[in-house]
Amino acid sequence: MDVIVPLKENKDFRRLYARGKSYVSPALVTYVMKNRAGGVRVGITTSKKIGNAVKRSRSRRVIRAAYRQVYPKLKPGYDFVFVARGKTPFVKSTEVYRAMMKHMKEAGVLR
């Protein structure tokens, strides 16, 4: 399995929010944008709106688990930011996976 390259810089997140294409579902928001790096980079955000630290951590875990299933099917050369929504801590990773796959299909980034 390839290593998942994280987005860490605030400027990278801001760039995706400003210029990236967004896809929305009740459990997840996905921002997609082409990058020059050639690899796949990913960031996950969970705001205080989601709930306490336990809920935010669960949201990140669920999103990460779903992303691990989606990752092998992705074309290289894209940046992704996944934003947790209020419903995220209460759903299974399979539901987030379905939403993620739908977003990736719409974005046309699947192999």
C-alpha positions as CSV (number, residue, x, y, z in Angstrom):
1,M,0.0,0.0,0.0
2,D,1.3,3.5,-0.9
3,V,1.8,6.0,1.8
4,I,-1.0,8.6,2.2
5,V,0.5,12.0,1.9
6,P,-1.2,14.5,4.2
7,L,-2.0,18.1,3.5
8,K,-0.7,20.0,6.5
9,E,-0.2,23.7,5.5
10,N,-3.1,26.1,6.1
11,K,-2.4,27.7,2.7
12,D,-3.1,24.3,1.0
13,F,-6.4,24.0,2.8
14,R,-7.3,27.6,1.9
15,R,-6.4,27.0,-1.7
16,L,-8.7,24.0,-1.9
17,Y,-11.6,25.8,-0.2
18,A,-11.2,28.8,-2.6
19,R,-10.4,27.1,-5.9
20,G,-11.4,23.5,-5.5
21,K,-14.6,21.9,-6.6
22,S,-16.8,20.8,-3.7
23,Y,-19.3,17.9,-3.4
24,V,-21.7,17.7,-0.5
25,S,-23.6,14.9,1.2
26,P,-25.2,14.7,4.6
27,A,-22.2,12.9,6.1
28,L,-19.3,14.5,4.2
29,V,-18.1,17.4,2.1
30,T,-15.3,16.7,-0.4
31,Y,-13.1,19.4,-2.0
32,V,-11.1,18.2,-5.1
33,M,-8.5,20.0,-7.0
34,K,-5.7,19.0,-9.4
35,N,-2.2,19.4,-8.1
36,R,1.2,19.8,-9.7
37,A,2.9,17.3,-7.4
38,G,1.6,14.3,-9.3
39,G,0.7,12.3,-6.2
40,V,-2.5,12.2,-4.1
41,R,-2.6,14.4,-1.1
42,V,-5.4,14.4,1.5
43,G,-6.5,16.5,4.4
44,I,-9.3,16.0,6.9
45,T,-11.0,18.7,8.9
46,T,-13.4,18.5,11.8
47,S,-14.6,21.7,13.2
48,K,-15.9,22.4,16.8
49,K,-19.4,22.3,15.3
50,I,-19.2,18.5,15.1
51,G,-19.1,18.2,18.8
52,N,-16.6,17.4,21.6
53,A,-13.1,15.9,21.1
54,V,-14.5,12.3,21.1
55,K,-16.9,13.0,18.3
56,R,-14.3,14.9,16.3
57,S,-11.8,12.1,16.6
58,R,-14.4,9.5,15.7
59,S,-15.3,11.6,12.6
60,R,-11.6,11.6,11.5
61,R,-11.3,7.9,12.1
62,V,-14.4,7.1,10.1
63,I,-13.3,9.4,7.2
64,R,-9.8,7.9,7.2
65,A,-11.2,4.3,7.2
66,A,-13.4,5.2,4.2
67,Y,-10.5,6.9,2.4
68,R,-8.3,3.9,2.7
69,Q,-10.9,1.9,0.7
70,V,-11.2,4.6,-1.9
71,Y,-7.5,5.4,-2.3
72,P,-6.5,2.5,-4.6
73,K,-9.2,3.5,-7.1
74,L,-8.0,7.2,-7.5
75,K,-6.1,8.7,-10.3
76,P,-2.8,10.4,-9.2
77,G,-2.4,14.2,-9.3
78,Y,-5.2,15.4,-7.1
79,D,-5.5,17.1,-3.7
80,F,-8.6,16.2,-1.5
81,V,-9.9,17.8,1.6
82,F,-12.7,15.9,3.5
83,V,-14.8,18.0,5.9
84,A,-16.8,16.2,8.6
85,R,-20.5,17.3,9.0
86,G,-22.8,17.1,12.0
87,K,-23.9,13.6,11.0
88,T,-20.4,12.1,10.5
89,P,-19.7,10.9,14.1
90,F,-22.9,8.9,14.1
91,V,-22.5,7.0,10.8
92,K,-20.5,3.9,9.9
93,S,-17.4,4.2,7.7
94,T,-19.3,2.2,5.0
95,E,-21.8,5.1,4.7
96,V,-19.0,7.6,4.4
97,Y,-17.3,5.4,1.9
98,R,-20.5,5.4,-0.3
99,A,-20.7,9.2,-0.1
100,M,-17.0,9.5,-0.9
101,M,-17.3,7.2,-3.9
102,K,-20.2,9.2,-5.2
103,H,-18.2,12.4,-4.8
104,M,-15.1,10.9,-6.6
105,K,-17.3,9.7,-9.5
106,E,-18.9,13.1,-9.9
107,A,-15.4,14.7,-9.8
108,G,-14.1,12.2,-12.4
109,V,-11.0,11.2,-10.4
110,L,-11.5,7.4,-10.4
111,R,-9.3,5.2,-12.6
